């Protein structure tokens, strides 16, 4: 794993939050029956993954604020910008198609997974344009 | 922006990792600056100038 202590803290926090996200999505899928009424219990279960996502963004913001290497910080910001552009572009575009054409619905749930895939795309774009993807994981 | 980082580094027989350690940045940063993929901020440019004991304009120049 990377020797940079800030990056290591970021990665561990991110992994823990990611596990929390997956676990809370699994729990919600298990506990909430199909076509359930939007009761308080359902809303609380559904809110947990959202809290984990807020944690991801907080963790990324903390990394940006504490990173002293300006080049690596720029790469991290670029990664997040690409992820946001890809996620909003796909969801916004598909949402518009949904309004006017009969196409399969894209559940809002998939915004987060698409954004995560966008981070990987941002990493690859950084490698192509700047020779390195950013903070290395291992 | 062009720079003479690679030449100056070679004159002192420093590796990219050596220079990165002196500057307190990553080796990737030094590599990106050398290859012209990244223009450093003014504080980092001053640090580079200090490490080489030169003026900024002796290291960096406009394209």
N, CA and C atoms of all chains as a GROMACS GRO file, in nm:
protein
  603
    1UNK      N    1   0.084  -0.121   0.000
    1UNK     CA    2   0.000   0.000   0.000
    1UNK      C    3   0.087   0.125   0.000
    2UNK      N    4   0.031   0.236  -0.047
    2UNK     CA    5   0.106   0.361  -0.054
    2UNK      C    6   0.168   0.398   0.082
    3UNK      N    7   0.287   0.463   0.075
    3UNK     CA    8   0.354   0.501   0.200
    3UNK      C    9   0.303   0.635   0.252
    4UNK      N   10   0.237   0.711   0.164
    4UNK     CA   11   0.187   0.843   0.204
    4UNK      C   12   0.078   0.825   0.312
    5UNK      N   13   0.102   0.876   0.435
    5UNK     CA   14   0.005   0.853   0.543
    5UNK      C   15  -0.132   0.915   0.517
    6UNK      N   16  -0.134   1.030   0.448
    6UNK     CA   17  -0.263   1.094   0.417
    6UNK      C   18  -0.344   1.007   0.321
    7UNK      N   19  -0.273   0.955   0.221
    7UNK     CA   20  -0.341   0.871   0.121
    7UNK      C   21  -0.386   0.740   0.186
    8UNK      N   22  -0.303   0.688   0.277
    8UNK     CA   23  -0.339   0.564   0.344
    8UNK      C   24  -0.465   0.585   0.430
    9UNK      N   25  -0.469   0.698   0.502
    9UNK     CA   26  -0.588   0.728   0.583
    9UNK      C   27  -0.711   0.742   0.494
   10UNK      N   28  -0.692   0.810   0.379
   10UNK     CA   29  -0.802   0.828   0.284
   10UNK      C   30  -0.853   0.693   0.236
   11UNK      N   31  -0.760   0.606   0.197
   11UNK     CA   32  -0.799   0.475   0.140
   11UNK      C   33  -0.871   0.391   0.245
   12UNK      N   34  -0.818   0.386   0.367
   12UNK     CA   35  -0.882   0.305   0.471
   12UNK      C   36  -1.022   0.357   0.504
   13UNK      N   37  -1.033   0.490   0.518
   13UNK     CA   38  -1.165   0.549   0.547
   13UNK      C   39  -1.262   0.517   0.433
   14UNK      N   40  -1.209   0.529   0.309
   14UNK     CA   41  -1.293   0.504   0.192
   14UNK      C   42  -1.338   0.358   0.188
   15UNK      N   43  -1.246   0.267   0.220
   15UNK     CA   44  -1.281   0.124   0.220
   15UNK      C   45  -1.387   0.093   0.325
   16UNK      N   46  -1.371   0.151   0.445
   16UNK     CA   47  -1.467   0.128   0.552
   16UNK      C   48  -1.606   0.181   0.512
   17UNK      N   49  -1.607   0.304   0.456
   17UNK     CA   50  -1.734   0.363   0.412
   17UNK      C   51  -1.795   0.281   0.298
   18UNK      N   52  -1.710   0.229   0.210
   18UNK     CA   53  -1.760   0.149   0.098
   18UNK      C   54  -1.824   0.020   0.149
   19UNK      N   55  -1.757  -0.042   0.247
   19UNK     CA   56  -1.816  -0.162   0.308
   19UNK      C   57  -1.949  -0.129   0.373
   20UNK      N   58  -1.954  -0.012   0.441
   20UNK     CA   59  -2.078   0.034   0.503
   20UNK      C   60  -2.187   0.055   0.399
   21UNK      N   61  -2.147   0.110   0.282
   21UNK     CA   62  -2.242   0.135   0.174
   21UNK      C   63  -2.301   0.003   0.122
   22UNK      N   64  -2.211  -0.091   0.091
   22UNK     CA   65  -2.255  -0.221   0.038
   22UNK      C   66  -2.342  -0.293   0.141
   23UNK      N   67  -2.298  -0.292   0.268
   23UNK     CA   68  -2.373  -0.360   0.373
   23UNK      C   69  -2.511  -0.297   0.392
   24UNK      N   70  -2.516  -0.162   0.390
   24UNK     CA   71  -2.646  -0.097   0.412
   24UNK      C   72  -2.740  -0.115   0.293
   25UNK      N   73  -2.683  -0.122   0.171
   25UNK     CA   74  -2.766  -0.151   0.053
   25UNK      C   75  -2.820  -0.294   0.063
   26UNK      N   76  -2.733  -0.387   0.104
   26UNK     CA   77  -2.776  -0.528   0.118
   26UNK      C   78  -2.883  -0.540   0.225
   27UNK      N   79  -2.861  -0.472   0.339
   27UNK     CA   80  -2.959  -0.477   0.447
   27UNK      C   81  -3.094  -0.420   0.403
   28UNK      N   82  -3.087  -0.305   0.334
   28UNK     CA   83  -3.210  -0.241   0.287
   28UNK      C   84  -3.284  -0.332   0.190
   29UNK      N   85  -3.207  -0.397   0.098
   29UNK     CA   86  -3.270  -0.488   0.001
   29UNK      C   87  -3.335  -0.606   0.072
   30UNK      N   88  -3.273  -0.649   0.182
   30UNK     CA   89  -3.321  -0.765   0.256
   30UNK      C   90  -3.446  -0.732   0.339
   31UNK      N   91  -3.440  -0.612   0.405
   31UNK     CA   92  -3.548  -0.578   0.498
   31UNK      C   93  -3.670  -0.514   0.430
   32UNK      N   94  -3.643  -0.436   0.326
   32UNK     CA   95  -3.755  -0.364   0.264
   32UNK      C   96  -3.821  -0.453   0.160
   33UNK      N   97  -3.947  -0.491   0.178
   33UNK     CA   98  -4.014  -0.576   0.078
   33UNK      C   99  -4.044  -0.496  -0.048
   34UNK      N  100  -4.062  -0.568  -0.160
   34UNK     CA  101  -4.098  -0.502  -0.285
   34UNK      C  102  -4.232  -0.429  -0.268
   35UNK      N  103  -4.243  -0.314  -0.331
   35UNK     CA  104  -4.366  -0.232  -0.326
   35UNK      C  105  -4.406  -0.194  -0.184
   36UNK      N  106  -4.307  -0.172  -0.098
   36UNK     CA  107  -4.336  -0.133   0.041
   36UNK      C  108  -4.386   0.011   0.046
   37UNK      N  109  -4.466   0.041   0.144
   37UNK     CA  110  -4.511   0.179   0.166
   37UNK      C  111  -4.390   0.259   0.219
   38UNK      N  112  -4.380   0.385   0.185
   38UNK     CA  113  -4.265   0.465   0.232
   38UNK      C  114  -4.278   0.503   0.380
   39UNK      N  115  -4.272   0.403   0.466
   39UNK     CA  116  -4.285   0.426   0.610
   39UNK      C  117  -4.153   0.482   0.665
   40UNK      N  118  -4.157   0.522   0.791
   40UNK     CA  119  -4.036   0.578   0.855
   40UNK      C  120  -3.923   0.476   0.856
   41UNK      N  121  -3.955   0.349   0.884
   41UNK     CA  122  -3.854   0.243   0.886
   41UNK      C  123  -3.787   0.230   0.749
   42UNK      N  124  -3.868   0.230   0.645
   42UNK     CA  125  -3.814   0.218   0.508
   42UNK      C  126  -3.722   0.336   0.479
   43UNK      N  127  -3.766   0.455   0.516
   43UNK     CA  128  -3.686   0.575   0.489
   43UNK      C  129  -3.554   0.570   0.565
   44UNK      N  130  -3.558   0.523   0.689
   44UNK     CA  131  -3.434   0.514   0.768
   44UNK      C  132  -3.338   0.413   0.705
   45UNK      N  133  -3.388   0.298   0.664
   45UNK     CA  134  -3.303   0.198   0.599
   45UNK      C  135  -3.242   0.253   0.470
   46UNK      N  136  -3.325   0.323   0.395
   46UNK     CA  137  -3.279   0.376   0.267
   46UNK      C  138  -3.180   0.491   0.286
   47UNK      N  139  -3.185   0.558   0.402
   47UNK     CA  140  -3.098   0.674   0.426
   47UNK      C  141  -2.954   0.633   0.456
   48UNK      N  142  -2.934   0.511   0.508
   48UNK     CA  143  -2.798   0.468   0.546
   48UNK      C  144  -2.699   0.476   0.430
   49UNK      N  145  -2.731   0.419   0.312
   49UNK     CA  146  -2.635   0.430   0.201
   49UNK      C  147  -2.604   0.576   0.166
   50UNK      N  148  -2.705   0.662   0.177
   50UNK     CA  149  -2.686   0.805   0.150
   50UNK      C  150  -2.585   0.866   0.246
   51UNK      N  151  -2.594   0.826   0.372
   51UNK     CA  152  -2.499   0.876   0.472
   51UNK      C  153  -2.357   0.834   0.436
   52UNK      N  154  -2.341   0.710   0.388
   52UNK     CA  155  -2.208   0.661   0.347
   52UNK      C  156  -2.155   0.742   0.230
   53UNK      N  157  -2.244   0.779   0.138
   53UNK     CA  158  -2.202   0.859   0.022
   53UNK      C  159  -2.155   0.998   0.070
   54UNK      N  160  -2.228   1.056   0.163
   54UNK     CA  161  -2.186   1.184   0.220
   54UNK      C  162  -2.048   1.168   0.284
   55UNK      N  163  -2.027   1.050   0.349
   55UNK     CA  164  -1.896   1.020   0.408
   55UNK      C  165  -1.786   1.016   0.304
   56UNK      N  166  -1.814   0.958   0.187
   56UNK     CA  167  -1.714   0.954   0.078
   56UNK      C  168  -1.673   1.096   0.040
   57UNK      N  169  -1.774   1.180   0.021
   57UNK     CA  170  -1.745   1.318  -0.024
   57UNK      C  171  -1.666   1.392   0.084
   58UNK      N  172  -1.707   1.373   0.210
   58UNK     CA  173  -1.634   1.435   0.321
   58UNK      C  174  -1.488   1.387   0.322
   59UNK      N  175  -1.468   1.256   0.303
   59UNK     CA  176  -1.333   1.198   0.303
   59UNK      C  177  -1.250   1.255   0.189
   60UNK      N  178  -1.312   1.273   0.072
   60UNK     CA  179  -1.240   1.331  -0.042
   60UNK      C  180  -1.204   1.476  -0.014
   61UNK      N  181  -1.301   1.550   0.044
   61UNK     CA  182  -1.274   1.691   0.078
   61UNK      C  183  -1.160   1.703   0.177
   62UNK      N  184  -1.158   1.614   0.276
   62UNK     CA  185  -1.051   1.615   0.376
   62UNK      C  186  -0.916   1.588   0.309
   63UNK      N  187  -0.917   1.496   0.212
   63UNK     CA  188  -0.792   1.467   0.140
   63UNK      C  189  -0.743   1.590   0.065
   64UNK      N  190  -0.837   1.658  -0.005
   64UNK     CA  191  -0.798   1.777  -0.082
   64UNK      C  192  -0.738   1.885   0.009
   65UNK      N  193  -0.799   1.899   0.126
   65UNK     CA  194  -0.755   2.006   0.217
   65UNK      C  195  -0.620   1.975   0.282
   66UNK      N  196  -0.589   1.848   0.295
   66UNK     CA  197  -0.467   1.813   0.369
   66UNK      C  198  -0.350   1.773   0.278
   67UNK      N  199  -0.378   1.743   0.151
   67UNK     CA  200  -0.269   1.705   0.060
   67UNK      C  201  -0.176   1.821   0.035
   68UNK      N  202  -0.049   1.799   0.053
   68UNK     CA  203   0.048   1.906   0.031
   68UNK      C  204   0.104   1.904  -0.111
   69UNK      N  205   0.096   1.790  -0.176
   69UNK     CA  206   0.148   1.778  -0.312
   69UNK      C  207   0.044   1.833  -0.410
   70UNK      N  208   0.073   1.950  -0.466
   70UNK     CA  209  -0.028   2.019  -0.547
   70UNK      C  210  -0.061   1.943  -0.676
   71UNK      N  211   0.037   1.874  -0.733
   71UNK     CA  212   0.011   1.800  -0.857
   71UNK      C  213  -0.083   1.683  -0.831
   72UNK      N  214  -0.054   1.606  -0.726
   72UNK     CA  215  -0.142   1.492  -0.694
   72UNK      C  216  -0.282   1.539  -0.654
   73UNK      N  217  -0.287   1.656  -0.584
   73UNK     CA  218  -0.418   1.711  -0.547
   73UNK      C  219  -0.498   1.747  -0.672
   74UNK      N  220  -0.428   1.806  -0.771
   74UNK     CA  221  -0.496   1.842  -0.895
   74UNK      C  222  -0.551   1.718  -0.965
   75UNK      N  223  -0.472   1.609  -0.962
   75UNK     CA  224  -0.519   1.485  -1.025
   75UNK      C  225  -0.644   1.430  -0.955
   76UNK      N  226  -0.646   1.439  -0.822
   76UNK     CA  227  -0.762   1.392  -0.747
   76UNK      C  228  -0.886   1.475  -0.780
   77UNK      N  229  -0.868   1.607  -0.790
   77UNK     CA  230  -0.980   1.695  -0.823
   77UNK      C  231  -1.029   1.665  -0.965
   78UNK      N  232  -0.934   1.645  -1.056
   78UNK     CA  233  -0.972   1.612  -1.195
   78UNK      C  234  -1.054   1.483  -1.200
   79UNK      N  235  -1.010   1.383  -1.121
   79UNK     CA  236  -1.081   1.255  -1.116
   79UNK      C  237  -1.227   1.277  -1.074
   80UNK      N  238  -1.246   1.356  -0.966
   80UNK     CA  239  -1.381   1.381  -0.916
   80UNK      C  240  -1.464   1.459  -1.017
   81UNK      N  241  -1.399   1.553  -1.087
   81UNK     CA  242  -1.471   1.631  -1.188
   81UNK      C  243  -1.516   1.542  -1.303
   82UNK      N  244  -1.428   1.451  -1.347
   82UNK     CA  245  -1.467   1.358  -1.455
   82UNK      C  246  -1.582   1.269  -1.410
   83UNK      N  247  -1.572   1.219  -1.285
   83UNK     CA  248  -1.677   1.131  -1.233
   83UNK      C  249  -1.811   1.205  -1.230
   84UNK      N  250  -1.808   1.330  -1.184
   84UNK     CA  251  -1.931   1.409  -1.175
   84UNK      C  252  -1.987   1.437  -1.314
   85UNK      N  253  -1.899   1.473  -1.408
   85UNK     CA  254  -1.943   1.502  -1.544
   85UNK      C  255  -2.005   1.379  -1.609
   86UNK      N  256  -1.941   1.264  -1.590
   86UNK     CA  257  -1.991   1.139  -1.651
   86UNK      C  258  -2.126   1.100  -1.588
   87UNK      N  259  -2.133   1.104  -1.454
   87UNK     CA  260  -2.257   1.064  -1.386
   87UNK      C  261  -2.372   1.158  -1.422
   88UNK      N  262  -2.349   1.287  -1.413
   88UNK     CA  263  -2.457   1.382  -1.443
   88UNK      C  264  -2.492   1.381  -1.591
   89UNK      N  265  -2.391   1.364  -1.676
   89UNK     CA  266  -2.415   1.360  -1.821
   89UNK      C  267  -2.504   1.241  -1.858
   90UNK      N  268  -2.466   1.123  -1.809
   90UNK     CA  269  -2.543   1.002  -1.841
   90UNK      C  270  -2.684   1.011  -1.783
   91UNK      N  271  -2.693   1.046  -1.653
   91UNK     CA  272  -2.824   1.048  -1.586
   91UNK      C  273  -2.914   1.160  -1.640
   92UNK      N  274  -2.852   1.277  -1.663
   92UNK     CA  275  -2.930   1.389  -1.718
   92UNK      C  276  -2.978   1.358  -1.859
   93UNK      N  277  -2.888   1.303  -1.940
   93UNK     CA  278  -2.923   1.270  -2.079
   93UNK      C  279  -3.029   1.162  -2.086
   94UNK      N  280  -3.006   1.055  -2.007
   94UNK     CA  281  -3.103   0.944  -2.009
   94UNK      C  282  -3.237   0.989  -1.952
   95UNK      N  283  -3.231   1.074  -1.851
   95UNK     CA  284  -3.355   1.127  -1.791
   95UNK      C  285  -3.438   1.203  -1.893
   96UNK      N  286  -3.370   1.276  -1.980
   96UNK     CA  287  -3.441   1.352  -2.083
   96UNK      C  288  -3.506   1.258  -2.184
   97UNK      N  289  -3.431   1.153  -2.220
   97UNK     CA  290  -3.487   1.053  -2.313
   97UNK      C  291  -3.611   0.987  -2.250
   98UNK      N  292  -3.600   0.958  -2.118
   98UNK     CA  293  -3.714   0.895  -2.047
   98UNK      C  294  -3.838   0.982  -2.054
   99UNK      N  295  -3.817   1.115  -2.052
   99UNK     CA  296  -3.932   1.206  -2.054
   99UNK      C  297  -4.010   1.196  -2.183
  100UNK      N  298  -3.938   1.174  -2.294
  100UNK     CA  299  -4.004   1.185  -2.424
  100UNK      C  300  -4.017   1.053  -2.501
  101UNK      N  301  -3.944   0.951  -2.457
  101UNK     CA  302  -3.950   0.824  -2.532
  101UNK      C  303  -3.976   0.710  -2.435
  102UNK      N  304  -4.027   0.600  -2.490
  102UNK     CA  305  -4.052   0.486  -2.401
  102UNK      C  306  -3.926   0.399  -2.399
  103UNK      N  307  -3.843   0.429  -2.303
  103UNK     CA  308  -3.717   0.353  -2.284
  103UNK      C  309  -3.719   0.299  -2.141
  104UNK      N  310  -3.634   0.198  -2.112
  104UNK     CA  311  -3.630   0.146  -1.974
  104UNK      C  312  -3.590   0.256  -1.876
  105UNK      N  313  -3.654   0.257  -1.760
  105UNK     CA  314  -3.624   0.356  -1.656
  105UNK      C  315  -3.488   0.327  -1.593
  106UNK      N  316  -3.410   0.433  -1.571
  106UNK     CA  317  -3.284   0.418  -1.498
  106UNK      C  318  -3.309   0.461  -1.354
  107UNK      N  319  -3.313   0.364  -1.258
  107UNK     CA  320  -3.339   0.403  -1.119
  107UNK      C  321  -3.234   0.501  -1.068
  108UNK      N  322  -3.277   0.600  -0.990
  108UNK     CA  323  -3.186   0.703  -0.937
  108UNK      C  324  -3.074   0.640  -0.854
  109UNK      N  325  -3.102   0.522  -0.799
  109UNK     CA  326  -3.000   0.449  -0.721
  109UNK      C  327  -2.868   0.438  -0.797
  110UNK      N  328  -2.876   0.426  -0.930
  110UNK     CA  329  -2.755   0.399  -1.008
  110UNK      C  330  -2.666   0.522  -1.029
  111UNK      N  331  -2.709   0.638  -0.981
  111UNK     CA  332  -2.623   0.758  -0.993
  111UNK      C  333  -2.490   0.734  -0.923
  112UNK      N  334  -2.496   0.676  -0.803
  112UNK     CA  335  -2.373   0.656  -0.724
  112UNK      C  336  -2.280   0.554  -0.789
  113UNK      N  337  -2.328   0.433  -0.827
  113UNK     CA  338  -2.238   0.341  -0.897
  113UNK      C  339  -2.178   0.400  -1.024
  114UNK      N  340  -2.259   0.477  -1.099
  114UNK     CA  341  -2.207   0.539  -1.222
  114UNK      C  342  -2.097   0.639  -1.187
  115UNK      N  343  -2.119   0.716  -1.078
  115UNK     CA  344  -2.018   0.814  -1.034
  115UNK      C  345  -1.887   0.742  -0.996
  116UNK      N  346  -1.900   0.627  -0.928
  116UNK     CA  347  -1.780   0.550  -0.890
  116UNK      C  348  -1.707   0.500  -1.014
  117UNK      N  349  -1.781   0.455  -1.115
  117UNK     CA  350  -1.718   0.414  -1.240
  117UNK      C  351  -1.650   0.534  -1.306
  118UNK      N  352  -1.713   0.651  -1.288
  118UNK     CA  353  -1.654   0.776  -1.342
  118UNK      C  354  -1.520   0.807  -1.278
  119UNK      N  355  -1.504   0.772  -1.148
  119UNK     CA  356  -1.375   0.792  -1.081
  119UNK      C  357  -1.266   0.706  -1.147
  120UNK      N  358  -1.304   0.583  -1.183
  120UNK     CA  359  -1.208   0.495  -1.251
  120UNK      C  360  -1.173   0.554  -1.388
  121UNK      N  361  -1.277   0.603  -1.457
  121UNK     CA  362  -1.253   0.666  -1.588
  121UNK      C  363  -1.161   0.787  -1.572
  122UNK      N  364  -1.185   0.867  -1.468
  122UNK     CA  365  -1.101   0.985  -1.441
  122UNK      C  366  -0.957   0.945  -1.415
  123UNK      N  367  -0.938   0.835  -1.343
  123UNK     CA  368  -0.803   0.785  -1.316
  123UNK      C  369  -0.733   0.750  -1.447
  124UNK      N  370  -0.806   0.681  -1.536
  124UNK     CA  371  -0.746   0.640  -1.664
  124UNK      C  372  -0.717   0.762  -1.752
  125UNK      N  373  -0.809   0.859  -1.749
  125UNK     CA  374  -0.787   0.982  -1.829
  125UNK      C  375  -0.664   1.055  -1.777
  126UNK      N  376  -0.649   1.063  -1.644
  126UNK     CA  377  -0.529   1.125  -1.586
  126UNK      C  378  -0.402   1.055  -1.633
  127UNK      N  379  -0.407   0.923  -1.636
  127UNK     CA  380  -0.288   0.847  -1.680
  127UNK      C  381  -0.253   0.883  -1.823
  128UNK      N  382  -0.357   0.899  -1.906
  128UNK     CA  383  -0.336   0.929  -2.047
  128UNK      C  384  -0.283   1.071  -2.066
  129UNK      N  385  -0.341   1.167  -1.993
  129UNK     CA  386  -0.305   1.307  -2.015
  129UNK      C  387  -0.186   1.355  -1.931
  130UNK      N  388  -0.168   1.298  -1.812
  130UNK     CA  389  -0.064   1.347  -1.721
  130UNK      C  390   0.038   1.241  -1.681
  131UNK      N  391   0.028   1.124  -1.739
  131UNK     CA  392   0.129   1.020  -1.714
  131UNK      C  393   0.108   0.941  -1.586
  132UNK      N  394   0.019   0.984  -1.501
  132UNK     CA  395  -0.012   0.911  -1.378
  132UNK      C  396  -0.158   0.935  -1.340
  133UNK      N  397  -0.218   0.833  -1.281
  133UNK     CA  398  -0.361   0.844  -1.250
  133UNK      C  399  -0.392   0.929  -1.130
  134UNK      N  400  -0.296   0.937  -1.039
  134UNK     CA  401  -0.318   1.009  -0.913
  134UNK      C  402  -0.266   0.925  -0.799
  135UNK      N  403  -0.326   0.940  -0.682
  135UNK     CA  404  -0.281   0.864  -0.566
  135UNK      C  405  -0.291   0.716  -0.593
  136UNK      N  406  -0.178   0.645  -0.579
  136UNK     CA  407  -0.180   0.502  -0.609
  136UNK      C  408  -0.233   0.425  -0.488
  137UNK      N  409  -0.310   0.322  -0.516
  137UNK     CA  410  -0.369   0.243  -0.408
  137UNK      C  411  -0.269   0.145  -0.348
  138UNK      N  412  -0.189   0.084  -0.432
  138UNK     CA  413  -0.100  -0.021  -0.383
  138UNK      C  414   0.043   0.003  -0.428
  139UNK      N  415   0.478   2.623  -2.084
  139UNK     CA  416   0.601   2.675  -2.022
  139UNK      C  417   0.712   2.571  -2.032
  140UNK      N  418   0.833   2.617  -2.073
  140UNK     CA  419   0.947   2.524  -2.081
  140UNK      C  420   1.027   2.532  -1.952
  141UNK      N  421   1.104   2.427  -1.924
  141UNK     CA  422   1.190   2.433  -1.807
  141UNK      C  423   1.317   2.351  -1.829
  142UNK      N  424   1.419   2.381  -1.747
  142UNK     CA  425   1.548   2.313  -1.760
  142UNK      C  426   1.570   2.214  -1.645
  143UNK      N  427   1.463   2.168  -1.589
  143UNK     CA  428   1.472   2.084  -1.469
  143UNK      C  429   1.556   1.958  -1.492
  144UNK      N  430   1.534   1.892  -1.605
  144UNK     CA  431   1.604   1.766  -1.632
  144UNK      C  432   1.755   1.790  -1.642
  145UNK      N  433   1.791   1.897  -1.713
  145UNK     CA  434   1.934   1.930  -1.732
  145UNK      C  435   1.997   1.964  -1.597
  146UNK      N  436   1.930   2.050  -1.522
  146UNK     CA  437   1.984   2.093  -1.392
  146UNK      C  438   1.998   1.974  -1.297
  147UNK      N  439   1.902   1.886  -1.304
  147UNK     CA  440   1.905   1.767  -1.219
  147UNK      C  441   2.021   1.676  -1.258
  148UNK      N  442   2.038   1.660  -1.390
  148UNK     CA  443   2.147   1.574  -1.440
  148UNK      C  444   2.283   1.632  -1.402
  149UNK      N  445   2.296   1.764  -1.410
  149UNK     CA  446   2.424   1.829  -1.373
  149UNK      C  447   2.463   1.797  -1.228
  150UNK      N  448   2.363   1.780  -1.145
  150UNK     CA  449   2.389   1.752  -1.002
  150UNK      C  450   2.383   1.602  -0.971
  151UNK      N  451   2.358   1.525  -1.075
  151UNK     CA  452   2.349   1.378  -1.061
  151UNK      C  453   2.239   1.337  -0.961
  152UNK      N  454   2.126   1.408  -0.970
  152UNK     CA  455   2.013   1.378  -0.884
  152UNK      C  456   1.911   1.296  -0.963
  153UNK      N  457   1.851   1.201  -0.899
  153UNK     CA  458   1.739   1.131  -0.963
  153UNK      C  459   1.612   1.214  -0.940
  154UNK      N  460   1.505   1.176  -1.006
  154UNK     CA  461   1.377   1.246  -0.984
  154UNK      C  462   1.335   1.231  -0.838
  155UNK      N  463   1.362   1.112  -0.783
  155UNK     CA  464   1.325   1.088  -0.642
  155UNK      C  465   1.405   1.178  -0.549
  156UNK      N  466   1.535   1.199  -0.582
  156UNK     CA  467   1.620   1.288  -0.499
  156UNK      C  468   1.562   1.430  -0.498
  157UNK      N  469   1.531   1.479  -0.618
  157UNK     CA  470   1.477   1.615  -0.628
  157UNK      C  471   1.341   1.624  -0.558
  158UNK      N  472   1.259   1.522  -0.576
  158UNK     CA  473   1.127   1.521  -0.512
  158UNK      C  474   1.141   1.529  -0.360
  159UNK      N  475   1.237   1.455  -0.307
  159UNK     CA  476   1.258   1.456  -0.161
  159UNK      C  477   1.302   1.594  -0.114
  160UNK      N  478   1.391   1.658  -0.191
  160UNK     CA  479   1.436   1.793  -0.154
  160UNK      C  480   1.321   1.895  -0.158
  161UNK      N  481   1.229   1.873  -0.251
  161UNK     CA  482   1.117   1.967  -0.266
  161UNK      C  483   0.998   1.932  -0.176
  162UNK      N  484   0.998   1.810  -0.123
  162UNK     CA  485   0.885   1.766  -0.042
  162UNK      C  486   0.762   1.737  -0.123
  163UNK      N  487   0.783   1.690  -0.248
  163UNK     CA  488   0.669   1.652  -0.334
  163UNK      C  489   0.691   1.509  -0.380
  164UNK      N  490   0.595   1.457  -0.457
  164UNK     CA  491   0.607   1.320  -0.507
  164UNK      C  492   0.697   1.316  -0.630
  165UNK      N  493   0.748   1.196  -0.660
  165UNK     CA  494   0.831   1.180  -0.780
  165UNK      C  495   0.745   1.206  -0.905
  166UNK      N  496   0.617   1.168  -0.896
  166UNK     CA  497   0.528   1.194  -1.011
  166UNK      C  498   0.519   1.343  -1.044
  167UNK      N  499   0.524   1.426  -0.939
  167UNK     CA  500   0.516   1.571  -0.960
  167UNK      C  501   0.638   1.619  -1.038
  168UNK      N  502   0.757   1.574  -0.995
  168UNK     CA  503   0.880   1.614  -1.063
  168UNK      C  504   0.876   1.569  -1.209
  169UNK      N  505   0.833   1.445  -1.229
  169UNK     CA  506   0.824   1.390  -1.365
  169UNK      C  507   0.728   1.473  -1.451
  170UNK      N  508   0.612   1.508  -1.394
  170UNK     CA  509   0.512   1.584  -1.471
  170UNK      C  510   0.564   1.724  -1.506
  171UNK      N  511   0.634   1.786  -1.411
  171UNK     CA  512   0.689   1.921  -1.437
  171UNK      C  513   0.798   1.912  -1.545
  172UNK      N  514   0.887   1.816  -1.531
  172UNK     CA  515   0.996   1.798  -1.628
  172UNK      C  516   0.943   1.780  -1.770
  173UNK      N  517   0.838   1.699  -1.782
  173UNK     CA  518   0.783   1.668  -1.915
  173UNK      C  519   0.690   1.775  -1.966
  174UNK      N  520   0.670   1.882  -1.889
  174UNK     CA  521   0.584   1.992  -1.932
  174UNK      C  522   0.436   1.960  -1.924
  175UNK      N  523   0.402   1.852  -1.850
  175UNK     CA  524   0.260   1.817  -1.837
  175UNK      C  525   0.193   1.897  -1.727
  176UNK      N  526   0.272   1.958  -1.643
  176UNK     CA  527   0.217   2.035  -1.531
  176UNK      C  528   0.306   2.156  -1.503
  177UNK      N  529   0.243   2.273  -1.494
  177UNK     CA  530   0.315   2.395  -1.457
  177UNK      C  531   0.300   2.417  -1.307
  178UNK      N  532   0.413   2.425  -1.236
  178UNK     CA  533   0.402   2.438  -1.090
  178UNK      C  534   0.346   2.574  -1.047
  179UNK      N  535   0.292   2.577  -0.926
  179UNK     CA  536   0.245   2.704  -0.870
  179UNK      C  537   0.366   2.791  -0.840
  180UNK      N  538   0.341   2.919  -0.813
  180UNK     CA  539   0.452   3.011  -0.782
  180UNK      C  540   0.530   2.966  -0.658
  181UNK      N  541   0.462   2.926  -0.547
  181UNK     CA  542   0.540   2.878  -0.431
  181UNK      C  543   0.629   2.758  -0.464
  182UNK      N  544   0.578   2.664  -0.545
  182UNK     CA  545   0.660   2.548  -0.579
  182UNK      C  546   0.775   2.589  -0.672
  183UNK      N  547   0.747   2.682  -0.763
  183UNK     CA  548   0.854   2.732  -0.852
  183UNK      C  549   0.964   2.798  -0.770
  184UNK      N  550   0.925   2.874  -0.666
  184UNK     CA  551   1.025   2.936  -0.577
  184UNK      C  552   1.107   2.829  -0.505
  185UNK      N  553   1.040   2.723  -0.460
  185UNK     CA  554   1.110   2.614  -0.392
  185UNK      C  555   1.211   2.548  -0.486
  186UNK      N  556   1.169   2.527  -0.611
  186UNK     CA  557   1.259   2.466  -0.710
  186UNK      C  558   1.381   2.556  -0.732
  187UNK      N  559   1.354   2.687  -0.743
  187UNK     CA  560   1.463   2.782  -0.764
  187UNK      C  561   1.560   2.779  -0.645
  188UNK      N  562   1.506   2.769  -0.526
  188UNK     CA  563   1.591   2.765  -0.404
  188UNK      C  564   1.677   2.639  -0.402
  189UNK      N  565   1.615   2.527  -0.438
  189UNK     CA  566   1.690   2.399  -0.437
  189UNK      C  567   1.809   2.405  -0.533
  190UNK      N  568   1.788   2.469  -0.649
  190UNK     CA  569   1.897   2.478  -0.748
  190UNK      C  570   1.982   2.604  -0.730
  191UNK      N  571   1.944   2.687  -0.635
  191UNK     CA  572   2.015   2.814  -0.608
  191UNK      C  573   2.022   2.900  -0.734
  192UNK      N  574   1.909   2.910  -0.802
  192UNK     CA  575   1.899   2.990  -0.924
  192UNK      C  576   1.773   3.077  -0.917
  193UNK      N  577   1.763   3.173  -1.009
  193UNK     CA  578   1.640   3.253  -1.018
  193UNK      C  579   1.535   3.172  -1.095
  194UNK      N  580   1.409   3.200  -1.069
  194UNK     CA  581   1.302   3.125  -1.137
  194UNK      C  582   1.316   3.133  -1.290
  195UNK      N  583   1.348   3.255  -1.340
  195UNK     CA  584   1.356   3.271  -1.486
  195UNK      C  585   1.476   3.199  -1.547
  196UNK      N  586   1.568   3.155  -1.464
  196UNK     CA  587   1.680   3.074  -1.515
  196UNK      C  588   1.641   2.927  -1.530
  197UNK      N  589   1.527   2.892  -1.473
  197UNK     CA  590   1.479   2.754  -1.482
  197UNK      C  591   1.358   2.743  -1.575
  198UNK      N  592   1.268   2.840  -1.560
  198UNK     CA  593   1.144   2.835  -1.640
  198UNK      C  594   1.142   2.948  -1.743
  199UNK      N  595   1.087   2.917  -1.858
  199UNK     CA  596   1.071   3.021  -1.961
  199UNK      C  597   0.942   2.996  -2.037
  200UNK      N  598   0.894   3.102  -2.103
  200UNK     CA  599   0.771   3.087  -2.183
  200UNK      C  600   0.801   3.001  -2.305
  201UNK      N  601   0.696   2.934  -2.356
  201UNK     CA  602   0.715   2.853  -2.480
  201UNK      C  603   0.758   2.940  -2.595
   0.00000   0.00000   0.00000
